[in-house]
Amino acid sequence: MGKIDNGKQNTEKVFQVKKGNPTLVPPAVDTNQGSVYFLSNVDDDLTIIRTLYCFKSGGQEAGEVIKNALSKALVHYYPLAGRLILSPEGGFAVNCTGEGVVFIEAEADCGLDDVDFSKPDKATRGKLAAFDAPDGMGNKFEIPLMAQVTKFKCGGFVLGISFNHVLADGQAAAEFIVSWAETARGLPISVPPFLDRTILKARTPPKIEFHHSEFDPIEDKSSAVNDFSNEEIMVYKYLKFTPQMIQTAKSKTTGLLTKPCSSYEALSAFVWRARTRALNTAPDQLTRILLVVNTRGRFEPPLPKGYFGNAIKFTPAHSLAAELVQEPLSHAVVKIREAVRSVNDGVLRSTIDYCEATRAKRPRGCSTVTATTWSSLSFSATDFGWGEPVLSEPVEVPSDDTVVFLSHPTEKWSFNVFLALPISAMDKFEEMVQEELCS
């Protein structure tokens, strides 16, 4: 992935963004104001997910069009206009105040092609999406959604969205943004939101029928834990995996599996294994990969179409580091496959009940890596009236122990893997990619 290609020579420069005064965009019609909106135990991650959408034209009128469409879309997605609160049970809920979404209009002093989007530089990207709540508008964790439209001198613009993960997972967020864009084009919403989250309410009394090892703490026996606590030595990179590289990874499992592995299985297994080696993990260290599974079709019955909320499960696979790095890649694939296959209605209901009874949170640490894929999400199908974005991607990795799989913006069937590692470990990780998949 490189700079946005317009057929001309790109010249990178440090650009400046002048932000206007933030405003609040309320729903066009008062909807459920004064009520408290129920959130399930699955809606528990306060991480702010920031994404950018780059458009080549529309800049002069984009701010007004997008703001007006947002006001109309919020009638259907009214919880986004409220504020997060703690429920009496200790979880989260939304106070439907109708205050509205924080909206900022800004201007850049350059063209889109002057910005190098190939580098996940937070200092650069932070100019294009809201990181902190404006003074007097509340804590950033209370505000479900913030949006910024930045106009560029070339006539293009960037829409930066800061979404609180408590309100939505990737699929729900993508469906909202597509609905917002459809509203801007004067179209009816193609997938209306299903807002009743009580269908994922814990049972009374809770029935914990399985062991939920994703919540088990893991003792870190490796020195890398200290590196992960030092932000100054962390490196954030996109690494491109071509179809040939993915096929090479798959070929390393040929004849060792009863069923050929998918691209997702091959990538997840390779990243888990290579990351463990790159961090010089102690042989007797227990390692874990948390696979983010979309559960909408795994409940019985399946969740309604348009379910707006979090419907994901972090399902774990475990391996001692020595086994992971010494055994064939199929060792990791089998563990990943078994973990994903285990997710069913019974496990999901038990997880919800376990969280109700314990208020457990997923432990973090360098021995655990979370793998999530955005390649199947419809972020790129966002057309506010000027065509689909030429680039749509996250501003940052959600956390240093998370790896994000993205579709490559220009090369079909290729993937970008977005990850964070200490400097020395990143060098080793890249060497393994070259040696094992490119030689």
N, C-alpha and C positions, 0 to 999 in steps of 0.2 A: 504494500500500500504506500502510495506517495502523495504528493500534492494533487489537488484537483486539476485534472488535465483539460486544458482548453486549446491545446495545439501550440501554445506559445511557451517560450522559455520562462520558467518560474524563478523568481529571485526572492529568497527568504529574507525577511526583515523583522525586527521587533516592532510589533504594532501596538497601538494604544486604542482603548475603548472608552468612550465617554458615556456613562450611564445616566439616564434621566431619573427623575424622582419616581420611586415605586408607587404603584397604585394597587388597590384591591378590586378584583373583578368578581362581583357577586353573581348568582344565578339570575337570569332574565326575569324569572318568576319565583316568588317565595315558595320554597318546597320543603316541607317537614321542618321548618324552622322551630327551634325550641325543643326538639326531640333529641333523644340520645340513641345513637346508632350502634347496634351490637357488632362487636368484632369477635371472631373465634379465637381459640388458642393457637391456631396456625398463624394468626396475624400478630406476630410478636417480635419482628425484626425492625429495629429503629434505624437501620442503615438508610442513608439518603443515596438513592441511585440517580446519577446525573447522565443525561444523554444529549448528544448534539445532532441536529439535522441541518445539513447545508444545502441551500437552494441557489441556483444560478441566476434567478430573476425574481421579481416581485417585491424587491426591497422597499420601494417608495411607499407602497400601500400595505405592505405585509402586516405591520403592527396593528393597524386599525382593523383589518379584516380578521386577523387571528384573535384579537381581543374580543370583537363582537361575537365571533363563533364560539369562543370559550364561554362567554356568558350564557349562550343558548345551550351548549352541551352540558353545562353544569346543572341545568334543570333535570336532566336524566341521571347525572352523576353527582347528586347534591352532597354526598358525604365529603367530597373534595373541597367544598366551600366552608366546611366546619373546622373544628380544632380538636386535636387529640387530647384525651384526658385518661386518667386511670379509672377503671371501673371499681365498684365496691369489692369485687372478687379479687382484685389485684392484677387484672389484665388491662387491655386497652379498650377504649370505646371512642366514639366521635361525638362531641357536643355540636349538634347541627345549628350553629350560630348564624350561618348564612353570611359570615363576614367576607368570604370570597378568597380567590386565589391571588397570591402576590404576582404582579405583572410589571415587568421592567422593559422599557424601550431604550436602546442604546445605538451608538454610531461608532464604527471603526474608521481609522484614518487610512485605510488601504483597501485593496481588492482582495477577494477570497483567494486568488491564486498567489498572493504574497504570503499566505499562512501555510506552514508545513504541518499538515495534519497527520503525517506518518509517524510523528513522535508523540507518545502519550505524555506530553509535558503539562503537568497540572498548572504551572504558572501561566502558560499560554491559554490553555482551555478554560482555566478558571475565570478568564475575562468574558467568557461567552455563556456562562451558566451561573446562577445564583448559588453561592456557598453558605452565606449567612443570611438570617432573616433581617430585614430592615428594622431600624430602631422603631420601637413603639408598635410593632406588628406581631410581637410574640416570639417565643423561642422557636428556632428552626425545626425542632423535633415536634412541635405542636402543629406546625403548618403542613398539611398533606401534600401540597403542590405549589411550586414556584416556577414561573416561566419568564424567559427573557428573549426578546427579538432584537438582534443586532444587525443593523443595516451596514452594508459595505459599499465602497465607492463605485464598484463595478456594476451595481444594481442588484447584486445577490444579497442574501441574508442568511443568518443562522438562527435557528430556534433552539435555545437551550432549556432543557426541562429538568427540574430537580424534584424527584418523586420520593415520598416517604414509603419505604418498603412495607410498613405496617398496613398501608391501604391497599396495596396490590402487588402481585407477583409480575413477572415479565409478560405473560400472556395477557393478563387483565390490563396492565399498563398500555401494552401495544394496542389492544382493542379500544381503549379509551382514546388514544391519540388518533387512531384511524377514524373513530366516530367524530372527534373534534374536527378533523380535516374534512370529512364528508359534510358536516354542518357548514363549514366555510364555503363549500362548493354548492350549497343550497340543496343537498341531497338528504333523504331520510337516512337515519342511522341503520346500517345493514345488520349489525348485531347488537340489539338493545341490551343493556346491562341487566343481569339478574342480581338484585341487591340483598336478598334475604340470606344472611350468613348464619342464621340460627340452624340451618340444615347441617352445619358442622359443629353444633353445640355438643359439649361433653355429655355423656350419659349420667343419669342419677340412679344409684350411686355409680361412680367410675368403675369400669371393668378393665383392669390392666392384665391382659392375657399373654403378652409377649415381653421379652427383654429388649429394651430400647438402648442398644449399645452406642448409638450416636451421641448420647448424653454422658457417657462414661468418660471421666478424665483419664488422660494418658500421661504417664510420667515421662518427661523429656530427659533423655539420657545423653543427648548430643549437644555439643557446644553451639550449634546453629541457633538455639533458642535465644542466645544473647545477641546474635546478629539481627534477628527479627525484631528485637526491641529497640534497635538503633536505626531510626529512619534515615539518617544521613548516609548510610552505606547501602540503602536499598535502591535497586534499579527496576524500572518499569519498562517493559518492551512488548511490541507485537512481533511474533515470529510466524512467518508464513509456512504453511504445510501444503504442498502441491498435491494433486491427485497421485503423482508418481511416488511421493514420499509416504502418503497414506497407504498406497498399495504395498510398498516395501514393508511397512509395519505389519500389515495384514499377512504378508507372505511368511513372516516369522512365526505365525501360528498355524500355518497350513499343515494338515496331517496330525495336529495335536488337539484339535477341537472337533466335536461331532457336528458342529454347525459353523459355517464361516462367520467371522466376526464383522460387525458393522464398522463404519468409519468412526462413529462415536466411541465404540468399545476400544478400537485400536488406538485412537488418540488419547482417551482417558488412561488406558493402561500404560502407554508410552510415557505420558507426562508424569504419572504417579511414580513410575520406576526411575525415570531420568532425574526427576526432582529429588528423589530419595538419595540417589548416587551423588548428585551435584552438591548436596548439603553435607556430604561425608557422614551420613547417619550411622550411628553405632550399630553393629550387626544385631545386637539383642534388643534394639529399639523397636517397639511396636509402632507401626505406621497405619494410618487410616486415610482412606479417600471417602469423602461424602459426595454422593452423586445426587444431583438435584433432579428429582423425578416429578414430572407433571402428573398429578393424580386425578385429573378430571374424569378420565375414563376408567379409573380403577376402583371407584366407589360403586356400591350396588344399592340403588341404581346409579348410573353416572350422574355427575353434577349437571345441572341445566346449562344449556348453551348460553354463553355470555356471562357465566358466573364471575362476578366482579369481587375479587379478593385474592387471598393467597391460597393456592391449591397445589402446593408443592411439598415434597417430603425429602429430607436430607437422609438418604439411606446409606448406611456405612458398609464398606468392605475393609477388612483388616489383613495385615501380613507383617510378619517380622521382616525387618530391613534385609537381613541376610538372604532370606528366601526370595524376597522381591527382586533383588538385584542379581542373584545368582541363577535363579530358575529362568526358563524361557519366558518370553512375553506372554505366552498363553496362560501362565500361572496367574498373572494379574487379570487377564481377560476373564478367566473362569470365575474369579472372585467378584469381579464387577458384574458379570452376567447373573450370577446367583443372587447378588444383592438387589439388583433391579427387579429380577423375576419375583422376589419375595414380597413385593409391595402389592397388597390387596386390601379389600375392604376391612377385613378383620384387623390387620396390622395398623391401618390408618385410624380406625376408631379407637384402638388401644393406645395409639400415640397421643391422640387428642385427650383421652382420659388421663394418661400419664402426666401430660402437661398441666391438666386441671388440678391434679392431686399434688404435684410437686413444684409447679412453676419453673421447671428446669429450663436452662438455656444451653445451647450448644457450646462446649468448651472450645477454645481456640488454642493454637500452638503450632510450631513448625513441623511437628510430627503428623499433623492433620492437614490435608489439602481438600478444598471444596471445588468440585468441577461442575460448572454450569454452562449450558449451551444456549446462545441467543440466535443460532443460525436458522432456527425454524420459526422465529418470531417475525411478525409482519411490520417491524419498525420501518422498513424501507418502503412499504406501501402507503406512505403518508403524503397525500397530495392536497395541499391547501388551495389549489387553483393554478399553480405554476409548475405542475409536473412533480414527479417523485424526487426526493432528495438525491443529490449526487454522492452524498456520504451520510451515513447514520451510524453512530457508534457511541460507546460509553466514554465519558470524560476520564474515568479512572477505574481501576479494579475496586470492587466494593470493599475488599480488605486484602491485606498482604498474603493471606493464606487461601485466596480464591484464584482460580484460573478460569477465564472466560473464553469459550469457543465461539468465534464469529465467522460469518460468511465473508470471504474476501470481497472488497467493494468493486473490483474490476475483473477478477479472474474467476470465472465460473468453476465450481467444484473444488476450489482451493479454500482453505480456512486460515484465519488469523487466530493465533493463540495469544491471549493477552494475560501476562503474568508478572508477578513481582518476586524478586529474589535478591539476596545480598550480592554485591558486585562479583566476588570470587565465584559464587555458586552459579550466577548467570553465565559467566564465561564457560564454566564446565558444562552447563546445560546445553549451551549452543554448540560446544564441541561434540557432545553426544548426538545431537541432531544431525550434524554434518557426517560424523563417522558411521552412524547406524542407518541413516535414512537417505543420505546423499552420495555415499561413495559407491 
